[in-house]
Amino acid sequence: MVEILQTTMLPQAHTNPLLKGWETPHQTPPFDEITPEDFLPAFEQAFTDHSAEIAAITHDPTTPDFDNTITALERSGKLLNKISAVFYDLVSAHSNPEILKLDEEVSLRMARHWNPIMMNGVLFGRIAMLHDNRNSLKLTGEQMRLLERTYTRFQRAGAGLSEDGKKRMAEINERLAQLGTTFSHHLLADEQEWFLELGEDDREGLSDTFIAAAKAAAEERGMPGKAIVTLSRSSVEPFLQTSGRRDLREKVFKAFIARGDNGNANDNNAVIMEILSLREESAKLLGYPTFAAYRLADSMAKTPEAVRGLLERVWQPARARALADRDELQDLIQKEGGNFKLAAWDWRYYAEKLRQAKANFDDAAIKPYLPLDNMIEAAFDCATRLFGITFTERDDIPVWHPDVRVWEVKDASGRHKALFYGDYFARPSKRSGAWMTSLRDQQKLDGEVAPLVINVCNFAKGADGQPSLLSPDEARTLFHEFGHGLHGMLSNVTYPSLSGTSVFTDFVELPSQLYEHWQEQPQVLQKFARHYQTGEPLPEDLLQRFLAARKFNQGFATVEFVSSALIDLEFHIQPASSVQDVRAFERAELEKIGMPEEIAMRHRPQQFGHLFSGGYYAAGYYSYMWSEVMDADAFGAFEEAGNIFDPAVAKRLHDDIYSSGGSVDPEAAYVAFRGREPEADALLRRRGLLDDAKAA
């Protein structure tokens, strides 16, 4: 913040924008006014206000009832939620050294604030009294669900522990908060520090669109006129797929899988070991034998055994397919005169060649027909046809970076429904990956509150005014995150704790993965896949080749995912004391399952932010596959209706899945939509692995 001294008048005091009413359209955060210096004073006020609200509920002299306890809890913490949403959006999507330094302090302060609330014995006593008498309270279905979830949340946080147990649990939570922040900062620092400059002789096989993106990445890092590969997945994977320079593929691949594992100041190995030890201790304090048992007790899967059963069922046919593909790739190398053994940095390159030979298709052929704007329009159009909502771009909403775009969402009657923020391009200030989050959740507790929903991606930006062109995988990612976004935007619940994506981790991926199906439907591609230069539609023969090639390389894709999920499970089932060396543990577990050495896990432990930047997916990375069983089966409802936009099926999908948030048990929600439980074989069928499974 720059202070301007004026001699003619006293300087105006800075009014903290986080602590005043937002006079912006739809009361959106005034990002253009907020500075890093505003956050700590705002958090201090929010912590004070929230603590006073909790004290009033805890010491209410009247007999506990749903309104003065559960509803009062739902109304509490509004300022804290408002400030936290803005802060963590910036931490993830547009950080700077000041924000990251604040993050270290805020994460610890947040743990210290929540610990005494979630372990408040008197408050938990009020909640437990209501829970014990819940059947006599005449609650609605949503209220009953909220009471059950509130009781479970406090119980699993340690509210029922002894005083010594609570003290130790609080210490563990504080340390885990620090470690999760450290892990993510280490990973971001490694990603920011590394790049590979591409000279003219280093560009063999690289498309013009890739070079344009590499130049844009260099421009973003203050190197105009250069072209670079970064450690963003949107840069690494197309490079590994198309670069004819085997030496550079090896260099990029090794840098990518070494993030957080370089023995430097950003090394995450010690962080991981301490996290695992503390998680195990916290689970045992709560009476569970392992952290996985604790984590999965509050999920659809219920037990580590159920998770392992699903993963192993998929692993065997996927591994068999990958090994067969490996032999074909090795044959291709030899036919081209190569006298080397296929390595992990070769797989994508030769798989793309093999796909070109067998299916007459490669990503480079279709990318010109998948410009980002067209795919955004396609995602919106599908939502309009399914759910009747419309999207209008707004240029009067404050944003955190000039690349961020905002759309107003209205329902079929023209009523305001939500605002949708799209932040699509990679940049050094953004962590890797793609995600959905919100600045405000939908609720109706004290009048209609419309959500502010965010999608963040890391697509390569086009250079010299060219549009960003997506690969089929990136287009699917866009639809995936937009499916999460719809879960937030279509939410129609009363209580904020049950809003949108406030569901089990192994259910939250159903709305997102289900939405991916529409991206690859012929009628969607025929309408929106248009050449970025000519506007010509995707040629029919290329469309058919794309559709035919969808299941190609599924052995590889499934192996890299399932191996990551199995390692996650083992980390949280086995005693933490057995992990004396993270690399050695990783090698031993991969050897145990017969991991092909030519394939790397999708996320090595040292960069596995899903598990170690926080606890949301810890012992829960399997959730994507658990949800895939449901999404593969759920799309079948539209196929059986003979119309991928069938109005009756779409209404059930809206009412039972996308709008119900966490107000309904997820198994009941799925059965209400589909009329039955999901068919397990649907996942294997979708991945083209059903025959391999039968053979196994």
SVG drawing of the C-alpha trace seen along z (x, -y; Angstrom):
<svg xmlns="http://www.w3.org/2000/svg" viewBox="-43 -23 63 88">
<polyline fill="none" stroke="black" stroke-width="0.4" points="0.0,0.0 1.4,-3.4 0.9,-6.3 0.5,-9.7 1.3,-12.6 -0.7,-15.8 0.2,-19.1 -3.1,-20.8 -5.3,-18.3 -5.1,-15.3 -4.8,-12.0 -8.1,-10.0 -8.0,-6.9 -8.0,-3.7 -11.3,-1.9 -10.8,1.8 -12.9,3.1 -13.2,6.5 -15.1,5.0 -17.6,2.8 -20.7,3.5 -19.9,4.3 -21.6,1.8 -20.7,3.8 -23.1,5.6 -24.6,8.5 -22.4,7.6 -19.3,9.2 -15.8,8.8 -14.2,5.5 -10.9,7.1 -9.7,3.9 -9.8,2.3 -8.4,5.1 -4.7,5.2 -2.8,7.8 -2.6,5.5 -6.3,5.6 -6.5,9.3 -5.1,9.7 -7.2,6.9 -10.3,8.3 -9.6,11.8 -9.1,10.4 -12.5,8.8 -14.1,11.9 -12.6,14.2 -13.8,11.9 -17.3,11.7 -17.6,15.5 -16.3,16.3 -18.9,14.0 -21.7,15.7 -20.5,19.2 -20.4,18.1 -24.0,16.8 -25.2,20.1 -23.2,22.1 -24.4,20.2 -28.0,19.7 -30.0,20.3 -33.0,21.6 -33.5,25.3 -31.7,26.3 -33.8,26.6 -33.1,26.7 -33.5,23.0 -31.4,21.7 -28.6,24.2 -28.4,25.7 -29.9,22.8 -27.9,20.3 -24.7,22.2 -25.7,21.9 -26.1,18.1 -22.8,17.7 -19.5,16.9 -20.7,14.9 -17.9,12.4 -15.3,15.1 -16.7,17.1 -16.8,14.0 -13.2,13.0 -11.8,16.6 -13.4,17.1 -11.6,14.1 -8.3,14.9 -8.1,18.5 -9.1,17.6 -6.1,15.4 -3.8,17.9 -4.6,20.5 -5.3,18.4 -3.2,15.2 -0.7,15.2 2.3,13.1 5.0,13.2 2.9,11.1 -0.2,13.3 1.9,16.5 3.5,15.1 0.0,14.2 -1.1,17.7 1.4,19.2 0.0,17.1 -3.7,17.3 -3.6,21.1 -2.3,21.4 -4.7,18.7 -7.6,20.5 -6.8,23.8 -6.5,22.0 -9.9,20.4 -11.8,23.5 -10.2,25.9 -12.0,24.6 -15.3,24.3 -15.3,27.8 -14.2,29.3 -16.5,27.2 -18.0,29.8 -21.0,27.6 -21.9,26.8 -21.5,30.4 -23.8,31.3 -26.5,29.2 -26.1,30.7 -26.0,34.3 -29.2,33.7 -31.0,32.7 -29.5,35.6 -30.6,38.1 -34.2,36.7 -34.2,36.1 -37.2,38.3 -39.4,36.2 -38.4,32.8 -40.7,32.8 -37.9,31.8 -38.1,31.6 -35.9,33.9 -33.3,31.2 -33.3,30.3 -32.8,33.9 -29.9,34.2 -28.4,31.0 -28.7,32.2 -27.0,35.5 -24.2,33.8 -23.6,31.2 -23.5,33.9 -21.1,36.1 -18.8,33.1 -18.4,32.2 -18.0,35.8 -15.3,36.5 -13.5,33.3 -13.0,34.6 -15.8,32.8 -16.3,36.0 -12.7,36.5 -11.3,36.0 -9.6,32.7 -6.2,34.2 -7.4,35.7 -8.8,32.3 -5.5,30.6 -3.5,33.0 -6.0,32.9 -5.8,29.1 -2.0,29.3 -2.2,31.8 -4.7,29.7 -2.5,26.6 0.6,28.5 -1.3,30.1 -2.5,26.7 1.1,25.4 2.4,28.5 -0.4,28.4 0.5,24.8 4.2,25.6 3.6,28.5 1.7,26.3 4.1,23.4 7.0,25.8 5.3,27.2 4.4,23.8 8.0,22.6 9.5,25.6 7.0,25.0 7.8,21.3 11.6,21.8 12.0,24.3 11.6,23.7 13.2,25.0 14.0,22.5 13.4,23.8 15.9,22.7 15.2,23.1 16.8,26.5 14.8,27.7 11.4,27.5 11.3,30.7 7.8,32.0 6.2,29.2 3.1,27.6 2.7,23.9 0.0,23.7 2.4,25.2 5.2,22.8 2.7,19.9 1.7,21.1 5.4,21.5 6.0,17.9 3.0,16.7 4.4,18.5 7.7,16.8 6.0,13.4 4.1,14.1 7.5,14.7 9.1,11.5 11.0,13.1 9.5,11.6 10.6,13.2 11.5,16.5 9.6,19.8 9.6,22.0 8.3,25.2 7.0,24.8 6.0,27.4 2.3,26.7 0.7,30.0 -0.8,28.1 2.8,27.4 4.4,30.7 2.0,33.2 1.7,31.8 5.5,31.5 6.0,35.1 3.4,36.1 4.9,34.3 8.6,33.4 10.9,35.3 13.9,34.5 14.1,37.6 16.8,35.9 14.5,32.9 11.5,35.2 13.6,36.9 14.7,33.6 11.1,32.2 9.7,35.5 12.2,35.8 11.7,32.2 8.0,32.7 8.0,35.8 10.7,34.3 8.6,31.3 8.9,31.3 11.5,34.0 14.7,32.2 16.5,32.1 16.3,28.3 14.5,25.9 11.2,26.9 11.6,30.6 8.4,32.2 9.6,35.6 9.9,34.7 6.6,32.8 4.8,35.9 6.2,38.2 5.1,35.7 1.7,35.3 1.2,39.1 2.3,39.5 0.0,36.8 -3.0,38.1 -2.5,41.6 -2.3,40.2 -5.5,38.1 -7.4,41.2 -6.3,43.3 -7.4,40.5 -10.8,40.9 -10.8,44.7 -9.9,45.7 -7.1,48.1 -5.9,46.1 -6.5,42.7 -8.0,44.5 -10.6,46.2 -11.4,42.8 -11.6,41.0 -13.8,43.6 -16.2,44.1 -17.8,40.8 -18.1,41.6 -20.1,43.7 -17.4,46.3 -17.5,46.8 -14.3,49.0 -10.8,49.3 -11.7,52.8 -14.5,51.5 -12.1,49.0 -9.4,51.5 -11.9,53.9 -12.9,51.3 -9.4,50.2 -8.0,53.8 -11.0,54.7 -10.0,52.0 -6.2,52.4 -5.9,55.9 -7.5,55.3 -5.9,51.8 -2.5,53.2 -3.0,56.0 -4.0,53.5 -1.1,51.2 1.4,54.1 0.0,55.1 0.2,51.4 3.8,51.3 4.8,54.1 3.2,52.4 5.0,49.2 8.4,51.1 7.7,52.7 7.0,49.3 10.4,48.0 12.2,50.9 10.4,50.5 11.6,46.9 15.2,48.1 15.4,47.1 17.7,49.3 16.5,48.2 14.0,49.5 10.7,47.6 11.0,45.2 8.4,43.2 9.3,40.0 8.7,41.9 5.2,43.3 3.1,40.3 5.2,39.6 5.0,43.2 1.4,43.6 0.4,40.6 2.3,42.1 0.5,45.5 -2.9,43.8 -2.1,42.0 -1.2,45.3 -4.1,47.3 -6.9,44.8 -5.6,42.2 -6.1,39.6 -3.9,37.3 -4.6,34.4 -2.9,32.0 -5.5,32.6 -8.5,31.7 -7.0,28.9 -7.7,26.2 -11.4,27.1 -11.4,26.8 -10.8,23.1 -11.4,22.2 -14.3,19.8 -16.1,22.4 -15.8,25.0 -17.0,22.5 -20.0,21.8 -20.6,25.6 -20.6,26.1 -23.1,23.2 -25.3,24.5 -25.5,28.0 -26.5,26.5 -29.2,24.4 -30.6,27.4 -30.6,29.6 -31.5,27.1 -32.9,24.0 -30.3,21.6 -28.7,18.9 -25.3,17.1 -24.6,13.4 -21.0,12.1 -20.6,9.1 -17.7,6.6 -18.7,4.7 -17.8,7.3 -14.4,6.7 -11.9,9.6 -8.6,10.7 -6.7,10.8 -7.4,9.3 -7.8,12.7 -10.8,13.6 -14.2,13.5 -17.6,13.3 -21.0,14.4 -24.4,13.8 -26.5,16.9 -30.3,16.7 -33.0,19.4 -35.7,20.1 -37.9,17.3 -35.1,14.8 -34.4,14.5 -30.9,14.0 -29.4,17.4 -25.6,17.0 -22.4,15.4 -19.9,17.6 -16.2,16.7 -13.9,18.3 -10.1,18.1 -8.7,20.3 -5.0,19.5 -1.8,20.7 0.4,18.1 3.2,18.2 1.0,16.8 -1.5,19.7 -1.0,23.2 -1.1,26.1 -4.3,28.1 -7.9,27.2 -10.6,26.7 -14.0,25.2 -14.6,23.1 -16.9,20.3 -16.8,16.8 -20.4,17.3 -22.6,20.3 -26.3,20.6 -28.7,20.6 -32.2,19.5 -32.0,19.3 -32.7,15.6 -33.8,14.9 -32.4,16.0 -28.6,15.8 -27.3,16.4 -23.9,18.1 -20.7,16.8 -19.0,19.8 -15.4,20.0 -13.7,22.4 -9.9,22.2 -7.9,24.0 -4.3,23.8 -4.7,23.8 -1.9,22.4 -2.7,18.9 -2.5,18.2 0.2,15.8 0.0,12.8 -3.8,12.6 -4.4,16.2 -7.0,18.1 -6.2,20.8 -6.6,24.2 -7.5,27.1 -6.6,30.7 -9.5,33.2 -8.3,33.9 -8.3,30.1 -11.8,29.7 -12.9,32.6 -11.3,30.8 -13.3,27.7 -16.6,29.6 -15.5,31.4 -14.9,28.2 -18.1,26.7 -20.0,29.8 -18.7,28.9 -19.7,25.3 -23.3,26.3 -23.4,28.3 -22.8,24.9 -24.9,22.7 -28.0,25.0 -28.0,25.6 -31.4,25.1 -31.2,25.7 -32.0,23.7 -29.0,24.2 -25.4,23.1 -23.7,26.2 -25.6,28.3 -25.1,26.1 -23.8,27.2 -20.7,29.3 -21.0,29.9 -21.3,33.7 -19.2,36.8 -15.9,36.7 -16.8,39.9 -20.1,38.3 -18.8,34.8 -17.1,36.0 -20.4,37.4 -21.8,34.1 -18.5,33.1 -17.6,36.4 -21.1,36.9 -21.0,33.6 -17.9,34.7 -20.0,37.0 -21.7,34.2 -18.4,32.8 -17.7,35.8 -21.2,36.2 -21.4,35.9 -24.2,33.4 -22.3,31.1 -19.1,31.3 -20.8,30.8 -22.3,27.6 -19.3,26.1 -16.1,27.7 -15.2,25.1 -11.9,24.2 -10.4,21.2 -9.3,19.6 -12.0,20.5 -15.1,21.2 -15.5,24.5 -17.2,27.3 -15.3,30.4 -15.2,32.6 -17.3,35.7 -14.4,38.1 -12.3,36.4 -15.2,36.5 -15.6,40.2 -11.9,40.9 -11.9,38.9 -14.9,40.9 -13.2,44.2 -9.9,43.2 -11.5,42.2 -10.7,45.5 -7.1,45.6 -4.4,45.6 -6.9,46.2 -4.6,48.8 -2.0,46.0 -4.6,43.5 -6.1,45.9 -2.8,47.3 -1.4,43.8 -4.6,42.9 -5.2,46.2 -1.6,46.5 -1.9,43.0 -5.1,44.0 -3.6,47.3 -0.5,45.4 -2.8,42.9 -4.7,45.8 -1.4,47.5 0.0,44.3 -3.1,44.1 -3.6,47.8 0.0,48.8 1.6,47.6 3.1,44.2 6.3,45.6 6.7,47.8 7.2,44.7 10.8,43.9 11.7,42.9 8.9,41.7 10.8,42.7 11.5,46.2 7.9,46.6 6.7,45.5 9.0,47.9 8.1,50.8 4.3,50.3 4.6,49.9 6.7,53.0 4.0,54.9 1.2,54.1 3.4,54.7 3.5,51.1 4.9,51.0 8.2,49.1 7.4,47.2 4.4,45.4 4.7,42.9 1.9,42.3 -0.3,39.3 0.9,37.7 4.0,38.8 3.7,38.2 5.9,35.2 3.6,33.2 0.3,34.9 -1.5,31.8 -4.8,33.6 -3.4,35.5 -0.9,33.2 -1.8,29.6 -4.9,30.2 -6.9,33.2 -9.8,33.2 -8.7,36.1 -6.5,37.8 -7.3,41.5 -9.9,40.3 -8.3,40.0 -10.2,43.1 -13.3,40.9 -12.9,40.0 -13.2,43.7 -16.0,44.4 -17.9,41.5 -17.1,42.8 -19.0,46.0 -22.0,43.7 -21.4,41.2 -20.9,44.0 -24.1,45.6 -26.0,42.3 -25.4,41.1 -27.0,44.4 -30.3,42.9 -30.1,40.4 -28.9,43.0 -31.8,45.3 -34.2,42.3 -32.8,41.9 -32.0,38.2 -29.0,36.8 -31.1,33.8 -34.2,35.7 -36.4,33.2 -37.7,35.8 -34.3,37.3 -32.8,33.8 -35.4,32.8 -34.6,35.8 -30.9,35.0 -31.5,31.4 -33.8,32.2 -32.1,35.3 -28.4,34.6 -27.4,31.0 -29.8,29.0 -30.1,31.1 -26.5,30.4 -25.9,32.3 -29.5,32.2 -30.1,35.9 -28.1,39.0 -26.0,39.5 -27.1,43.2 -30.7,42.2 -30.1,39.2 -28.6,41.5 -31.4,44.1 -34.0,41.4 -32.4,40.2 -31.6,43.6 -34.3,45.8 -31.6,48.3 -28.1,48.5 -25.3,48.0 -24.1,50.9 -20.4,51.5 -19.5,52.7 -20.4,49.4 -17.0,48.0 -15.0,50.8 -17.2,50.6 -16.7,46.8 -12.9,47.2 -13.0,50.1 -11.6,52.5 -14.6,54.8 -13.1,57.6 -9.8,57.3 -11.6,57.7 -13.4,60.8 -10.2,62.3 -8.5,61.6"/>
</svg>
